[in-house]
């Protein structure tokens, strides 16, 4: 194998590892993978249709993030999050995200509006399908994309970490009715407010939207 082909192989492996890790995070946050339950590597391989190596590597990433703990000869136990932790996470997100969204409303180029609308529509589509893991991942991408316009990578990383520590165990119940669809539609409304350069309205909507996390979902 040449150096170039070896590098390409490594990049593909890292990409698969990241893809599996993001899918695992979404499954944990959405509650599809239950807190306190032990999952074996073969079970996860079958679930995601990949070999053992990227699954084990991805789980090591999640262990470092505190989302799971290793269980010798059995697999990985999904970390449980207390009500107090969920309250603290929501409080931090409310302190950071709404004012940040207010700031970026004037910074987002008009040319980026279609991209943001597509990302918001992905969230709506997954809500309509009842695809909870994909809903959580699409939601993560949309929110972090918005925050990135503030040009503060540390802030984006902080919110990303807080989101992985959240557990939305009420999602499956909400998906049975219209509440999840209504929440998903708020992302499209947020893009409308941004397009109108309504900073105050965008901040207010983001504050209500994050409130769902603790009030109805978690």
C-alpha positions, -999 to 999 in steps of 0.1 A, spaced: 0 0 0 14 34 -10 15 63 15 -13 81 -3 -36 51 -3 -28 44 33 -37 81 42 -70 77 22 -78 45 41 -72 63 74 -94 92 65 -122 68 55 -118 50 88 -119 82 108 -149 94 88 -168 61 96 -158 64 132 -172 99 134 -204 89 116 -210 60 140 -201 82 170 -226 108 160 -253 81 154 -246 66 189 -248 101 205 -281 107 188 -295 73 199 -284 80 235 -297 115 237 -331 105 221 -334 76 246 -334 50 219 -304 35 237 -317 33 273 -298 48 303 -283 22 325 -286 -6 299 -255 -25 287 -250 -29 250 -225 -53 235 -203 -44 205 -219 -71 183 -254 -57 191 -242 -22 181 -225 -35 149 -258 -51 138 -277 -20 147 -256 3 125 -245 -22 99 -208 -17 104 -178 -38 116 -166 -40 152 -136 -16 148 -155 17 141 -181 8 168 -154 1 194 -135 33 185 -167 53 185 -176 40 220 -142 49 233 -150 85 222 -183 84 241 -166 69 272 -142 99 272 -173 122 269 -189 105 299 -218 91 278 -210 55 285 -188 33 308 -171 1 298 -184 -32 313 -156 -59 311 -166 -88 288 -201 -74 283 -199 -41 264 -208 -6 274 -233 8 299 -252 40 289 -246 67 316 -277 79 335 -282 117 339 -299 131 371 -327 156 371 -304 181 387 -279 177 359 -306 182 333 -317 214 351 -282 227 351 -276 218 314 -308 236 304 -299 267 325 -265 269 308 -280 266 274 -306 293 282 -278 316 293 -257 311 261 -278 302 231 -307 328 230 -284 359 232 -259 343 208 -287 338 183 -297 374 187 -262 385 179 -258 363 148 -291 374 131 -273 404 116 -242 384 107 -257 355 86 -253 362 49 -285 362 29 -269 336 6 -269 312 35 -307 313 42 -315 284 18 -289 262 35 -304 270 69 -339 263 56 -328 229 42 -313 220 76 -345 231 93 -366 211 69 -345 180 76 -356 183 113 -392 186 102 -390 156 79 -374 133 106 -401 144 131 -428 135 106 -412 101 100 -407 95 137 -370 89 132 -359 101 166 -321 94 163 -320 112 130 -342 140 144 -317 146 172 -287 146 149 -304 170 124 -313 192 154 -277 192 166 -264 202 132 -288 231 128 -282 246 163 -244 243 160 -245 258 125 -263 288 138 -240 293 167 -209 291 145 -218 324 129 -207 340 162 -172 330 153 -164 315 187 -154 279 184 -152 274 222 -188 284 226 -199 260 199 -179 232 215 -194 240 249 -229 238 236 -221 206 216 -209 190 249 -239 201 268 -262 187 242 -245 152 244 -251 153 281 -289 159 277 -314 130 276 -346 135 258 -365 105 271 -399 120 263 -393 122 226 -410 89 218 -441 100 236 -441 134 219 -437 117 185 -469 98 190 -488 132 190 -482 165 173 -458 181 199 -426 169 183 -438 181 148 -447 215 163 -413 218 179 -396 208 147 -416 235 128 -401 261 152 -368 257 133 -384 269 101 -400 298 119 -366 307 134 -351 308 98 -380 331 88 -372 354 117 -335 355 108 -344 363 72 -365 392 85 -335 403 106 -358 401 137 -331 396 163 -355 400 193 -380 376 178 -353 350 171 -339 353 207 -374 349 222 -382 318 200 -349 302 209 -356 307 246 -390 290 243 -376 263 221 -348 253 246 -375 254 273 -391 223 256 -360 203 264 -366 204 302 -403 212 302 -416 184 280 -389 162 267 -363 154 294 
